[in-house]
Amino acid sequence: MSVNAEQLLVIDVLDEDAGLADVEDTRGRTFQLPAEWLPAAADGAAYRVAVVGGTVTFTPDPDGARLLRERSKQTLLDFTDENSAGQEEGGQP
């Protein structure tokens, strides 16, 4: 996983029995991490990710989930479906 200073992770689902957290990152990728790596792991919790000298650190970010949702909304607003655009111009459904 390539990580930069703006990397966020949000827990989508926490499986306490398996000890795994399903997370989503700022690029829309989903994967699993051991829940023990994430301080105060809970559904919807967000973390800033930092990599320094080969060490990965997950720091809780109380605003992270909101920021990730806003970024996802903006991505949807910026998306243009070429087929939809052609239908509007030509008046064909």
Secondary structure, DSSP 8 states (H G I E B T S, - for coil): ----TT-EEEEEEEETTTTEEEEEETTS-EEEEEGGGSTT--TT-EEEEEEETTEEEEEE-TTHHHHHHHHHHHHHHH---HHHHHHHHHT--
